[in-house]
Amino acid sequence: MLITTANEFPGYQITEVLGEVFGLTIRSRNVVSQFGAGLKSLVGGELQGMTKNLVESRNIAMGRMQEEAVAKGGNAIVAMRFDTSDMGTNWTEICAYGTAVTIVKL
């Protein structure tokens, strides 16, 4: 499935707009990673455990968005975006969203 943050695919024509699609996950922060992140913030540097958790969460959200697009009959997603929000002190919501479309190569 082709996915883009743009509103169109060069070399393709959108033949049908199927509507908005979403993929959502809510992840809790690992207590050990959070403790390590607190220590790491004292000296600076990348918080690798937090980065890994966010990458996994984004991939899950994208996968769910793709599944919804396929269920609607789409073969591509345009105008894809991510949104994140903190829910409480230890939970993060990650949402991938876009517009499911059908496309054909020109």
HUVEN-V29333 format. One line per field, one symbol per residue. phi: phi as a letter, one per 20 degrees, with the letter a starting at -180 (. if undefined). psi: psi as a letter, one per 30 degrees, with the letter a starting at -180 (. if undefined). burial: # if it has 9 or more other C-alpha atoms within 8 Angstrom, else .. Layout:
phi=???
psi=???
burial=???
This chain:
phi=.ecbefebdgncdfdbddofccccbcdeefffffffffffffdnofefffffffffffffffffffgffffenecacdlfbdccbecmeccceccdbadfbdccff
psi=kkklflfljkglkkfkkflkklkkkkklkkeeeeeeeeeefefllkieeeeeeeeeeeeeeeeeeeeeeeffglglklhklkkkkkjafgkkkkkklakklklkk.
burial=...#...#...###..##..#######.#...##..#..#.........##.....##.#######.###...#######.#...#....#############...
